[in-house]
């Protein structure tokens, strides 16, 4: 008989020093939703790379006191990682590694893979792990065999995929199951938002401050001028025009990331940043990851790095599994300096020594850009955010139209739960812009004139040439160009970059830092305090006795009255110990006269006598504080002229 372990076992979560802050807070958010909002069936969790998402997944069934949980990943690699975290015989079992369960009793687990699993395995399990491909069709044997109430909780890793038809099928198959989508990117490349009510998010900015992810900055390559050739004529443009063309014309931005002149500048800048990190860290393990447009572009980039003496290889679907695995192995064994890919090293791939991201591809929306940048976000040194190994650098060319994505990432990095809950569509991103996704995009003739094309170039024949399939290559939905559409540095785009003049580098931090605060954090780090300790100290509120609070409030009131008297005297250029205001000649100095006037108004306001100030209650003091400006205003208005 099956025992529901997620209902019986008592996990050590709140107060567990081995858990990361997002893991504890995520558990509490899910538990609160189940207890107080049971009708919210589908929920969303937004966590940056490196914040412990896998741990959150293993804790989630306890939050729901689940009878049986189904955990689904988008790939076999991620499914295997999840399995190792549920498996108590594995050294990486999350429950054991983080002391979540200490009585040597663990939830029973199984996986669905091929023909190795039988019905009894699943019936006896508390959690079942699989990848979507195992359950992806309506005729799947498990879809047919399992009852509608077999699972009461479904956890989707990389939940932004859960809009796909196969994921929707599973939701319909188990209609009463709670669903939780976990993702670092809640918006897909096509602009659709991850489904479900966002109940918890952890901003990248917080993750950086706590040293969960690398501190990121961008290096933007800004040519003072650039020359390009189109239809046999050569044009020279300045930086402003380079940025404009990169924003408006897909053909131009693809020429920027693939023409030798501009490609070489990205290569050189990324190598410079890599060497800087290696030198400061005294460590040769940091590496570059580069994104390419397609297979031929991959090889072009590889050759560019090899020409400069770096060890470089690429991962691509056109290579067989053995060759790709060899590249993975070389990377893990630190036998490469650079790895190049076309959306191949994505979700589920983790190598913390990837420190520099060289962007040679085109990104229309934040989601694919963040997926790529996420590969360099994992930290290496847990002690300080200032360690060189915890610095990540993103290098891109101003003409590649990446600056809008960097700005989107900045906004995303500071975003809180409310931001994600209202996210439809994501603020600052125009998902209707799909130039790269069509074969023959329309050309705006007014825009071509505004960008400095000659009248001959702006006429309909010019537009037709740009629009024609001969000049405008087809582009896949993942922003890559098919191999047969990219045969030279012109790349059948019409544009050929021929020269760059006066290249400048601009550094853009991801987080707009308060440098005084960052310096204070650096000093605390040098003294051995972790980010978690600093956060806990900042969040802890000291308990102040009520009597002490009243004493402080009375003292503050007296000081505030004194300060107001000084302001009045300064405004009429009188000294405190003068007697100009003593019109009745009672021997009272200016200071005493003004202070008595203010004190009298305060005492009348709360119906107290002059000698009862020490008897004021906290309510009296709060009331005076709220109305202080109104109480002293008449004192400024009385006749303060010298007699």
DONU-885538 format. One record per residue: y, x, z of N, C-alpha, C, O in turn. Coordinates in steps of 0.05 Angstrom, whole numbers, plus 5000, padded with zeros to 4 digits. Example, Ala and Ser with C-alpha at 12.3 -4.5 7.8 and 13.67 -1.06 7.14 Angstrom:
// DONU-885538
488652645156491052465156493452645156493452855169/495552575142497952735143500152585157502352685161/
***
This chain:
// DONU-885538
497650175000500050005000502550185000502750375015/504450104983506950264981508750225005509149995014/509850445015511850435036514550495024514850685009/516550325029519150355018520750565033522050505053/520450815025521551045040524651035041525751125061/525950945021528850935021529950735041532250755049/528250555051529050365072528350475100529650405119/526250635101525250725127526450995136527251025159/526551185118527451455125530451445133531951285123/531151625152533851655162535151915152534852125165/536451915129537552155118539952255134541552095145/540352515136542652645149544752685128544552885113/546752515126548752535105551452575117552752785112/552452375131555152395143555152615165553552595184/556852805162556953025181555153265175555053455189/553653245152551853455144553553685131554753645110/553653915144555354135134554354255108555854395094/551854195100550854305075551554135051551054205028/552653895056553353715034556253765026557953825043/556853725001559553744992561053484997559753274998/563653505000565253265005564753034986564452814995/564653084959564152864941561452734945561152494941/559452884954556852774958556852574981555552364980/558152645003558352465026560052215019559251995024/562352265006564152045000562951854979563351614980/561451964960560151804940558051624953557851384947/556451734971554451574985555751345000554851124999/557951405014559251205030560450985012560450755019/561551064989562650874970560550684960561050444957/558250794953556050624942554950434964554350204959/554750544988553750385011555650155017554849925021/558250215016560250015021560249795000560549565006/559849874975559749684953557349494956557549254952/555049614963552649444967552949244989552149014987/554149335011554449165035556648965033556348735042/558849035021561248865021561848734994563348534993/560648834972561148714946558448694931558148814910/556548544942553848544931553648424903551748464889/555748274894555748154868556548354846556248294822/557548584853558248794833555748934825554849114839/554548854803551948964796552149234784550449404790/554149294767554249544753556649704763558949604763/556149954772558250114784558550384769556750464754/560750514773561250774760562150984780563650924798/561251224776561951464792562951674773561551744754/565351784778566551994761566752244777568252264797/565252444769565152704783565352934763563952934743/567153124768567253364750564653524752563153504771/564253684731562053874732562254054756564454144763/560054104770560054294792560654164819560754314839/560953904821561553774846559153644860559453504880/556853704849554453604863553453334854552553174870/553653274827552853014817549852964821549152744828/548253174817545353134821544753054850543052884855/546153184869545753114897546652824902545252684917/548752734889549652454892547452264882547052054894/546152344861544052174850541652154869540551934872/540952374881538652364900539352214925537452104938/541852194933542652044957543151754951542851584970/543751674927544451404920542251194928543050984938/539651244924537651044932537850974962537150754969/538651164979538951105007541250915012541150745030/543350944996545750774999544950484993546050295005/543050434975542250164967539750074982538849854979/538550254998535950205011534050094990532849874994/533750244969532250154946529250134950528050304965/528049944938525149914938523950114918522050264925/525150124894524150314874526450374855527650184844/527050624850529350704834528450834808526550994808/529750764787529350894761531751074755534050974754/531151324750533251524744532951604715530851694707/535051564699534851614670536851824662539251814669/535952024647537752234637537852214606536152094594/539952334594540152324565538452524550538252514526/537152714565535552924552533353014570533352964594/531353144558529053244573529953464592528853484614/531853634584532753854601533853744627533253844649/535553544625536753434649534653284666534753294691/532753154653530653014668529053214684528353154707/528553444673527053654688528653754712527553804734/531253784709532953864731532953654753532753724777/533053404746532953184765530353174780530253134804/528153214765525453214778525353424799524253374821/526353664794526153884813527653824839526953924860/529753654837531253584861529953364878530453344901/528153204866526653004881523953114891522752994908/523053334879520353444885520353614910521553834909/519153524932519153684957517553944955517854124972/515853974935514354224932515954434917515154664915/518354354908520054534892522154664911523254524929/522754914907524755054923527454934920529154974938/528054794898530654684893530854394902532854254896/528854284916528854014925531453964942531854094962/533053774933535653734946535253644975536753724993/533253474980532853375007532253595027533153585050/530753795018529954015036532254225037532954325058/533254295014535254505012537754445029538954625040/538454185030540954105044540353965071542153845082/537853985080537053865106537753575108538353465129/537453435086537853145086535553005099535952805114/533153105095530653005108529253235121528753435107/528653215146527653445161524953395174523853575187/523753155171521253095184518853135165516653035171/519253275143517153325124515853075112513553075103/517452865112516652615098518752555077521152555083/517852515052519752495030519052245013516752155013/520952144998520351934979518352024959518452254950/516551844951514551904930515951884903517551704898/515352074886516552074859514452104838512252194842/515252014814513652064790515552074766517952024768/514452144743516052144719514652014696512151994696/516051914678514951794654515452004631517652054624/513252104622513352294600510752294584508652344595/510952224559508652224542506452034552507051804560/504052134553501751974562500652064589498551984597/502252224603501252344629501552154652500252204673/503051944650503651764672501951504669501651404647/500851404691499551144690500850944708502751014723/500050694705501350474720501250524750503250464763/499050624760498850654789500850864800501950834821/501251074784503251274792505951144797507351204817/506750974778509350844781509450654804511450634819/507250504808507250304830507450434857508650314876/506450674861506550804887509050974891509451094912/510750974871513151144872515551004884515850764882/517151164898519851064907521951114886523950974884/521551324870523451394849521951494824519951644827/522751404801521551474776523751604759525851494755/523151844748525151994732524152004703521752054699/525951964685525151994656527652044640529952034650/527252114614529552134596529451884578527351764573/531751824567532151574553530151544529529451324522/529351764518527651754494524851644501523451544483/524051664526521451554534521451254536519251124535/523751134539523950844542525750714522526750494526/526150854500528250774482527850554462529650494446/525450424461524950214442523949974455522649984477/524349744443523449494455520449474456519349344473/519049614438516149604437514849824455512449854455/516449964470515450174488513450044507513849824517/511250194512509050074529509950024557509049834570/511850184567512750144595514649914596514649764616/516249874576518049644575516349384575517149184588/514149384562512449144561510949104587510648874596/509949324599508149294622509649224648508649074664/511949344652513249314678514649044682515848944663/514448934706515648674711518648704714519748934717/520048484712523048484712524148584739526448684740/522648554760523548644786522348904795522448974819/521149054777519749304784521749504796521049644815/524049524784526249704794528449524805529249334792/529549604828531849464839534349634838536549544846/534049884827536350054824535850234799533750364797/537850254781537650424758540050614759542350524761/539450884758541551084759541651224732539751344724/543951204719544351334693545851594696548151584704/544551814692545952074691547352094664546252014644/549752204664551552204640551851914631551151854608/552851754649552951464644554751374621554651144613/556451554611558151474588556451414563557351304544/553851494564552051434542550951144544549651044526/551351024568549850774573550750534557549650314561/552650574539553350364521551450344497551450134483/549950554493548150554469546150324471545550224493/545050244449543350014447540850044465540049864478/539650284465537250334481537750314511536150214526/540150394519540850374548541350084555540549994576/542549934537543049654542540449504544540249314560/538449584528535849454529534649474558533449274567/534949704570533849734597535249564617533949454636/537849534615539349364633538349064631538248924651/537748984607536748714603533948674612533248464622/532348884610529548874619529348834649527548694659/531148964664531048934694533748804703535448944713/533948544699536548404702537648394731540048354735/535948434751536848424779537348694791538248714814/536848904776537249174787540249244788541749184769/541049364810543649494811543649724791541649854787/545949784779546249994760548550174768550750074774/548150434769550250624775550450834753548450964747/552750854740553151054719554651294731556851264742/553451534728554751784737555651944713554151974693/558152034713559152184690561552354698563052284716/561952574684564352724686566452634666568752694668/565552484646567252384624566852094620565052014605/568451924634567951634633568751504606568251264603/569951654588570651544562569151704540569151944540/567851554522566251684501568151774479570451714478/566951934461568552034438569551804420571651844407/568151574420569051354403571051174418571950974407/571851254442573951104456572950884475574450774491/570250834474569150634492568950744521568250974524/569650574540569550664568566850624580565450434573/566050804598563550774612563550504627565550444640/561450354624561450084637561250104667560350314678/561949884680561649874709564249914724566150044714/564449804748566749824765566750104778564850184791/568950254773569150524785569550494815571650404824/567650584831567850564860568450834873569150844897/568151044858568851314869569351504846568051514826/571451664851572051884832573152124848574252084870/572752354838573652604851575152764831573952874813/577852774833579452904812578753204809578153334829/579053304785578553584780580453754797579753974806/582953664800584853814816583853874844584054094854/582653664857581453704883579053894882578654054900/577453874861575154044858575954334855574554514866/578154384842579154664839580154764866579554994873/581654604881582654684906580454744926580754914944/578254604924575954644942574054854932571954904944/574654974909573055184897570255084888568355224888/570254824880567754714869567554784839565454824828/569954804826569954884797572055104794573755144811/571955234771573855454765576755344763577155114755/578555524769581355474765581955524735581755754726/582755324720583055344691585955384682587755284695/586155534661588755554647588155564617585955634609/590155514601589955524572591655754561593855794571/590755884541592356074526592755954498590855924483/595255884492595855764466597055984448598856124456/595956014424596856224406599056094388598455914372/601456204391603756094377604856294356606256474364/604256264331605456434311608356364307609156134307/610056574305612856514298613056384271614656204266/611456484252611356374225608556394214606956554224/607956234195605356244182605756184152607356014144/604256324136604256274107601556154099599456234108/601755954082599355834071599655774042601955754032/597455764028597455713999596155443994594055384005/597355283977596255023970596954963941599254983933/594954903925595254843897596755063882598355013864/596155313889597255543874599955633883600855843875/601355483901603955563910603755633940602055533955/605555813949605455913976607855803992610155813982/607355714016609455614034609555784059607555884068/611955814071612255944097613455744116615555614110/612255714139613255514159613455634186612255844192/615155514203615555614230613655474249612055304241/613855544275611955444295612155144297610055004299/614555034297614854744299613354604277611954404282/613554704253612254584230609254624231607654454222/608354854242605454904246604254684263602154574257/605554634286604554434304604554154291602654004295/606754094276606853834263604653794243603353584242/604153994226602053974206599353954219597653804210/598954104241596354084255595953814266593653714268/598053674274597853404285597353194264595853004268/598553234240598553024220596353054199595252854190/595553304193593753344170591153474178591153704186/588953324177586353434184585653684168584553874178/586453684142585753914125587154164135585954384134/589554144145591054374155589754484181589354724183/589154304200588054414225585254534221584454714236/583754434202581154554197581554834184579955014189/583554854167584155124155584955314177584255554176/586455224197587355394219584955514234584955754240/582955354240580755444257578555594240576655694252/578855594214576755714198577855944179576256114172/580355944173581456164156581456424172582056424196/580956634159580556894173582956974190582557064212/585356934179587757034193588056904221588457034241/587756634222588056494247585556514264585756524289/583256504251580756534266580656804281579856814305/581557014268581557284281583357284306582757424325/585557134305587357134328586057004352586457084375/584456794347583056664369580856854380580556874405/579456984363577457174371578657394388577657454410/580857514379582157734393583157654420582857794440/584357414421585457314447583257264467583557324491/581057144458578857084476577557344487576857354510/577357544470576257804479578157934500577258044520/580757924495582658024514582357894541582358034562/582157634541581857484567579157554580579057574605/577057584564574457654576574557924589573657964612/575758114576575858384587577658394612577058544631/579658224613581358214636579758114660579958224682/578257904656576557794678574457994687574058034711/573158124668571158324675572358554690571158644709/574658644682575858874695576658794724576158954742/577958564727578858484754576558424772576758474796/574358324761571958264778570158504781568258494797/570558714765568758944764565858844759564058924773/565658674739563058544733562958494703564758384691/560758574691560358544662558958294654558358254630/558358114673556857874666558557644655557457474640/561157624660562657404647562457404617562257614604/562557164605562057134576563856934564565356784577/563856924537565356744521563456534509561256594501/564356284509562956074494564955974473567255914479/563955944448565655864426564555614413562155584410/566355434405565555194391566255224361568455304354/564255154344564655174315564554904302563754704314/565454904276565454654261562654584250561854354249/561254794241558554744229557055004228557855204239/554755004215552955234214554255474202554155694213/555555444178556755674165559155784182559556024184/560555604195562755684212561755834236562956034245/559455744247558055894269557656184261558356364275/556456224238555856494228558356654223558456894229/560456524213563056664209564156764236565156994237/564056594256565056674283563356894295564457084306/560756874292558957074303559657344291559857544305/559957354264560557604251563257724260563557964263/565257544265567857644274567657774302568857984306/566057664320565657794346564058054344564558254357/561958044326560358284323561958514311561558754318/563758454293565458664281567158804303567959034299/567558674325569158794347567458904369568358974390/564858934363563059074381561858904403560659014422/562058634402560958464422558158364414557558334390/556558334434553858224429554057914427554857784446/553357814404553957524399551557394384550357524367/550957144392548956984378549956694378551956634390/548356524365549156244363546756064368544456144364/547355824377545355614381545955394361548255304359/543955304346544455104325541854954320539655064321/542054704313539754534307538254634282535854574279/539554794265538154894241536355134248534555204232/536755254271534955464280532555334293532755124306/530255464290527855344303528055374333529655534343/526355224348526555224377526155504389527455574408/524355664377523855924387526256104386526956254405/527756094363530156254360532356164379533756324391/532655904382534555804401533855884430535555954445/531255864436530355944463530856234468531456324490/530556404447531156684450534056734457534756904473/535856574444538656604450539356514478540956644492/538056294487538356204515537556424534538956484554/535256544528534156754546535956994547536557104569/536957074524538857304523541357244539542457414553/542256994537544656914553544156934583545757044597/541956824591541256824620540757104630541357164653/539757274613539257554621541657744617541357984620/543957624611546457774607546157984585547258204587/544757904564544458084541546358004518546358124497/548057804523550057714504552757714517553057684541/554857754501557557734510558757464501560557354514/557757364479558857114467556556944457554657034446/556856674462554956484451556656284435558556174445/555756224410557256034392555455794388552955824386/556655554386555055314383556655094369559055094369/555154894358556354644349555154424365553054314359/556554354387555654144405552754174414551453974420/551754424416548954464424548754524453546854444466/550654674464550654734493552454534507554654584514/551354294510552854074521551854004549551454174566/551553744553550753634579548153764588546253784572/548053844613545553944624545354244622543554364634/547054374606546854664604548854794624551254734623/547754964641549455084661549055384661546755484665/551155534657551155824660553855904671555855904657/553855964697556455984712558156224702560456244709/556956414687558456644679559856604652561056784641/559756354641561456284619564256244630564756054645/566056414623568756414635571056364615573156274622/570556414589572556384569571556194547569356234536/573055984542572255784521574155824497576555784499/573055914475574555954450574155714432571955654423/576355574427576255314412576755364382579055414374/574655354367574855384338574255114324574055104300/573954904340573254644329575554444333577654514344/575154204324577253994325576253784345573953704344/578053694362577353484382579353254380581753294385/578353024373580152794370580752654396582852534399/578852674415579252534441578552724463577452934459/579052634488578652794511575652844517574953064525/574052644513571252664522569752904510568653054526/569652944484568253174474569553434481568253644485/572253434484573653674492572853744521572353984527/572753544539572053594566569153684568568453844585/567353574552564553654552564353954545562754094557/565954044526565854324519567154504541565954704549/569454424551570754574572569054584597569154774612/567554364601565854354625563854584627562854644648/563254714604561254924604562355174618560755344626/565055204622566155434635567155364664568455534676/566555124674567755034699566155114724567355104745/563655184721562155234746562955504758563455704744/563255504785564155734799561855934804559455874802/562656184809560756404815560856504843558856594854/563256494855563656604881564756384899566856284895/563256324920563956094937566056144957566755964972/567156384959569056454980571956374975573356294993/572756404950575656364945576156274916574756364897/578156104913578856014885580356234871580756224847/581156444885582656664873580856894862581857084850/578356874867576557084857576557084827576556874814/576657314814576757324785574457174771574857064749/572057174784569857024772570156724773568656574760/572156634787572656344789575056264773576256054778/575856424753577956364735576856294707575156434697/577656064696576755984670579155974651581255884658/578656074626580856084606579955944581577755984571/581655764571581255624546583155734525585655724530/582155834503583855954482583855774457581655704447/586255704448586355544423588955604408590855714419/588955534383591255584365593055344364592155114364/595655394364597655174364597254984340597854744342/596255084317595854924294593354754294592854604275/591654784314589054644315589254374328587254224331/591754294337592154034350590553994375589453774381/590354204391588854194416590654134440589754044461/593254194437595154154459595053864470595153824494/594953654452594753384463592253344481592353204501/590053474474587553454490587953594517587053494538/589353824517589953964542591653794560591253784584/593653664548595353484564593753244575594253154597/591953144559590152924568588553024592588152884611/587553274589585853384611587553424636586453384658/590053504633591753524657591953254671591753244696/592453044656592752774668590152694681590052584703/587952734667585252674676584652824702583352714720/585553074704584953244727586153144753585053184774/588453004751589752904775588952614780589852494800/587352494762586952204764585252124788583452274797/585951894799584451794822582851554814582751474790/581551424833579751204828581250974814580150844796/583650914823585150694812585750744782585650554766/586250994776586751064748584350994730584750874709/582051074739579651024723578950724721577950624701/579550584743578950294743580650144723579849934712/583050244717584850114698584650244670586250184653/582750414666582550584642581350434619578950444615/582950294603581950164579584250094560585549884564/584850264541583750524537585050734554586950674569/584250984552585351194569588251244561588951264538/589951244581592851294576593251554562592151764570/594951554542595651804529593851884506594352084493/591751724500589951794478589851554459589251334466/590451614434590451404413587751414399587351584381/585951234407583251244396583251124367581151144354/585451014359585450914331585851134311585451094287/586651374321587051604304584251714296582951844312/583451674271580751744263580651894237578851864221/582652064233582852204207580352354201579352354178/579252494221576852664216574352504211572352614202/574452244216571952084215571651934188569551804184/573551964170573351824144573252024121574152254124/572151934099571952114076574652154062575252384056/576151934059578651954044580951824059581751604053/581951964079584151844095586651804078587151954059/588151594085590651544071592751754079592751854101/594551824060596652024066599251874066599951724048/600851924087603451804090605451974075605952204083/606551874053608352044037610852114052611952334048/611951934069614251994084613752224103615452404108/611252224114610552444133610452714118611252914129/609452714093609252964079611953074073612353314074/613852904067616652994062617853104088619253304088/617252964110618353044136617353314144618653464159/614953384135613753644143614453864124613454084126/616253804105617354024089615954074062616354274050/614253884053613153924026615353874005617153724009/615054013983616953973961616653693950614653563954/618653603934618453343922616053323904614653113903/615453543890613053543873610553503889608653363880/610453623913608053593929607853313941605753223948/610253183944610352923958609952693938609852463946/609652753913609252533894606452423895604652553907/605952193883603252063885601052243876598852233887/601552413856599352593846598452783868596052843871/600452883883599853063905598152913926596153023936/599052673932597552513952594752463943592852473959/594452403917591752343907589952593909587552573915/591152833904589553073906588553113935586253183939/590353063954589653093982587452893989585552964004/587752653979585952443986583152463972581152363982/583152603950580752623934578552763950579052933966/576052683944573752813958573553113951572353263965/574753193928574753473921576353643940575553863947/578653523950580353683968579853603997580453774015/578853364003578653274031575653264039574353064032/574653464052571753464058570953244077572553144093/568453154074567352964093567053094120566453334122/567452924141567253034168565352854184565652604183/563552974198561752824215563152704239565352794245/561952514252563152384275563552574298565252524316/562052804299562352994320564453204313564453424326/566153144294568353324286567453564270569053744264/564853584263563853814248563853744218563753514211/563853954202563953924173561153994162560054194169/559953824144557453884132557554154118559554234108/555254294118555154564107556054574078557554764071/555254384062555954404033558854334028559654334005/560354264049563154204045564954434053567454414052/563754664061565354884071564355144059562555274071/565455214037564255434022566055684021565155894011/568555674030570255904029572455874051572455674066/574256074052576456054072578255824066579655724084/578355734041579955494034578455254044579755054051/575755264046574155054057574554784043574154574055/575354794018575854554002577754364016577754124011/579454474033581554314047584054304030585754124036/584454484011586954503997588754714009590354833995/588454764036590154964049588555224052586155224057/590055444049588955704056591055854071593255914061/590455924096592356084112592256364102590156494102/594556474095594656744083595856954102595257184099/597556864121598757064138599856924163600856704162/599757074186601056994211603057204218602457444216/605457124227607557314233608457264262609057044270/608557484278609757474304608257294323609357104334/605657344328603957174345604757204375604857434385/605356984388605956984417603756824432602656634422/603356904457601356764474602856614495604656724508/602156364499603356194519601156104539599056014531/601656144564599756074585600455804597602755764606/598555624598598955354609596955304631594555274625/597755294656595855234678595054944676596554774668/592554884684591654614684592954454707593854234702/593054574730594254444753597054554758597354794759/598954374759601754464765601954534794602254364812/601654794799601354894827603954904842606054954831/603754844868605854914887605255194896603355244912/606755384887606055664890606155754920604655924928/607955634936607955694964605355594977604255744994/604555354969602055254981599655424972597855484988/599655504946597455664936597355934950595156044955/599656044956599756304970598656274998597256445008/599356045011598255995038595255975037593856075055/594255835016591355805013590056075009587856135019/591456244993590356514987590056675013588056805018/592056655031591956805056589756695074588356855087/589456435075587256315091584556405080582756465095/584456425053581956515041581356805049579056875055/583356975049582957255057582057285086580657475093/582857085103582057095131579256975135578156965157/577956885113575256795115574856495117572656405120/577056335114576756045115575955935088577056015068/574055765088573155635063574955405056576455305073/574755315031576355085023575654835039577454675045/573154805045572254575061573454575089574354365099/573554815102574754835128577754775128578754635146/579154865107581954815105582454515102584254395114/580854385084581154095080580653935105582153755112/578454015120577853865145580053905165580753715179/581254145167583454185185585854025178587253915195/586454005152588753855143588353555147590253415153/585853465144585353175147585053085176585252845182/584553275194584053195222586753125235588653275232/586852895248589252805261589052845291587252725304/590753015304590553055332591252805348592952645340/589852755370590252525387592552585406592352765422/594752435404597152485420597352265441597352025434/597352335467597652125488600151965484602152065474/600051705491602251525487604751615502606951595492/604351715527606551805542608052035529610452055530/606452215517607652445503609152355478611252455472/608052155465609352055441612051925448613951965434/612151775471614651655479616751865487619051845481/615752075501617552285509618752425485621152485484/617152475465618152605441620052425426622052515415/619552155426621351975412624051955426626151945413/624051955453626551955467628152215462630652205459/626752435462628052685457629252685428631552775424/627752595409628652585382631052405378632852465363/631152185394633352005392635952145402638052125390/635652275424637952415435639052635416641452665413/637152785404637952985385639252865360641052985348/638352635352639452495328642252405334644052425316/642752305358645452225366647352465365649552445355/646452695377648052935377648753025349651053095343/646753015331647253095303649252915290650953005274/649152655296651052475284653952525294655852515278/654252585320656852655330657952905316660352905309/656253105312657153345299658153285270660153395261/656753105256657453035229660252895228661852945211/660652715248663252575249665552775254667552765241/665152945274667253145280667853325257670153385251/665753415243666253585220667753435198669353555184/667253175195668553025174671552995179673052955160/672453005205675252975210676453245221678753255231/674853455218675853735224676753755253678953875258/675253655272675853675300673653835314671253815306/674353985335672354125350671153945372672353745379/668754025381667353855401668753855428668753655442/669954085435671154105461674154055461675554105481/675253945439678053875438678553605451676653465459/681053525453681753275467683453085449684852915458/683253135422684952975404684252675405686052515400/681752605410680952325410681252195437680851955440/682152345457682552235484685252105486687052205499/685551875472688151745470689151635496691551595500/687251565514687951455540688251675562688751615585/687951925553688352155571686652145596687652165619/684052095592682152095614680752355618678952375635/681452555603680252825606677552845594675953015602/676952675574674352695560674652835533676352765517/672953035528673053175502672152995479670852785483/672753085455672052935431669052875430668252645423/667353065436664453035434663552805452662052635444/664552805478663652605497664552325488663052125491/666952305477667952045469666151925446665351695448/665552085426663951985404661051925413659951715405/659952095429657152045438656951795455655051645452/659051745471659051505488659251255470657951055476/660751265449660951035431658250965418657550735417/656851175409654251135396652151035416650650855411/652151165440650251085461650650795469648750645474/653150715471653750445479652750245458651650035466/653050305433652050125412649050105413647949885408/647650325418644750325419643850155443642049995441/645150195467644350055491644749755488643049595496/646949675476647549385471645449265452644649035455/644649425432642749325412640049255425638849055417/639149405445636549345458636949225486635049205501/639449145492640049015517639249185541637849095559/640149435541639649615563642249725574644349735560/642149815599644549935612644550235606642550345596/646750355612647150635605645150825619644451035607/644250755642642450935657639550865653637850965669/638850705634636150615630634750735606632750645596/635950955595634851075571631951165576630251145558/631251265600628551365606626551145607624151195607/627450885609625650665611624950535584623450345582/626050645563625550525536622650535529621250735533/621750305519618950295509618650405481620650455468/616150445473615750535445616850335425617750415404/616550085432617649875414620649895411621749875389/622049945434624949985434625650215416627450205400/624250435420624850685406624450655376626050745360/622250515368621750465340623850295328624750335305/624750095343626849905333629450055329630850015309/630150235347632650395344632450575320634350595305/630150695316629750875294630050735267631250845249/629050495266629150335241632050255234632750225211/633750215255636450105251638650305257640950235259/637950565259639850765268642250775250644550785260/641850775224644150805206646150575209648550615209/645150325213646850095216648350105243650650015245/647050215263648250235290650650425291652650375304/650450655276652550855278654750815257656850925259/654150645237656150615216658850515226660950625217/659050325246661650235256663250465270665750455270/661850655281663150875294664751045274666951145280/663651065250665151205229667651045219669451165209/667550785224669750625213672050585232674250495223/671750645258673950605277676150805273675851005258/678450755285680750925282680351185296680551205321/679751405281679251665293681651855288681352095290/683851735281686151905276687152025302686951905324/688352255300689352395324691752255335693552185320/691852225361694052085374696652245371698752165381/
***
